[in-house]
Amino acid sequence: MAKLALLRHGESQANAANVYTGWNDVPLTDKGRRQAWAAGEKLRQLADFSPERIHTSVLSRAIETANIAAEAAGFLYLPITKTWRLNERHYGALRGLDKDVSRKIFGKEQVLEWRRGFDAVP
């Protein structure tokens, strides 16, 4: 049976600052690097899990997370495929804006529709 492990990047500087990033290429924080290592250790403990490839976006926070997790899991030998198609959602005009401020300006419902909907564009 095929298995798939999905891993989100560790905390980025934008996450720590509570601002929208989207396609902005922001680095991980030290906390994000520790989270990536911990995730890799958990992957190493999975029974019967032997991936053939690692896929990541082209954003540095995701690439660094993949590299750190692969090292912790013992998967550094795996090929890595990078594609923009795995990039985080593009937040358009919200990029760089504080998330709490955006909810005050536009309302919680509108921001939720932009962040989780498929048709609305900020």
N, C-alpha and C positions, 0 to 999 in steps of 0.2 A: 504494500500500500504506500502511495506517495504521501509525504508529509511536507507541510509548508510552515515555516516560522516567519511571522511578520514582526518587525522591530521598528519602532519609531525612534527618531534621533533623540539623543539626550538633551538636557536643558541647553538652550542656546542663549546668547547674550540678549537677544530680543525677548525670549521667554522670560528671562529674569527681569527685564525692564517692562514687561507687560505691554509690548507693542506688537502690532501686526507685522509679519515678515513677508510671508508669501515667497516670492522668488528672490527677495533680497538675500544675498549670500553672507550670512552672519555666522561667526564661529561658535563653538561650544564653550560653555563655562567649565570650570574645574568640576563642578557638580555634575555637569553633563558627561564629562569624561568618566567620572566614577560610575554614573548610571550605565554607561555603555559597557564598562568592564563587568559590572554586576550582571548585566543582561547576557554577556558572553559566557560568564560562569554558569548561568542557568541553562543556556543552550548546551554547554558541555555535559550537563547532567541529564539531558533528555535521553531516554532509552531508545535504542534503534534509530537514532537520528544521525544520518550521514549525508549532508547536503552535497550537491554536485557543483553549485555555483552560488554566488552572492549577487543580488541585484540591488542597485541603489540609484537615487537621483543624482544629478550633477551638482547638487549643492554641497558645499564643503562640510556642513554640519552632519549631513547624512553619510557622506563618504568617511569622515573621521569616525563617526559612530560605528560604521560597518568595519572599519579597520581595527578599531579597539576591541569590538566584540569578537571579531574573528581571531585576534590574538589570544584573548582570554579563553575562547572556546577550543583553541587548537586548530583553527581552520584557515590559517594564513596561506596554505597551499592552494586554496580554491581560487578559480578565476572570478574576477569581479566585472560585471556588466553595469555600465552607467548610462542612464538615459534621462532626458528631460521629462519624459512621460511619467516618471515617478516623483517629479518635483511636487512640493506642497502646492496647495491651491493658490492661485494668484489673487491677491486681495485688492488689486487696482488702487483706487484713491485712498483706501484705508491703510496702505503700507506706511509704516513709520508712526502711525497714530496710536495713542494709548487706548487700550481696549475699553477701560472704564469710561474714558472721555467720549469715545464713540457711542457708547450706550446712552450717555447723557444727551448727546447732540441728536442722535437719530432714533433713539428708543430701543429698548431691549428686543422687541419683536422684529424690527427691521434688521438689526444687526444679526440676530439669529437666522433670519431668512437668507441674508447674504453669506453667512459663514457655513450654513448647512444645506442650503437649497441648491438646486441645479440650474434654475432659470434666472434668478435675480443676480444682478451685477452691481457692485458698489461703485 
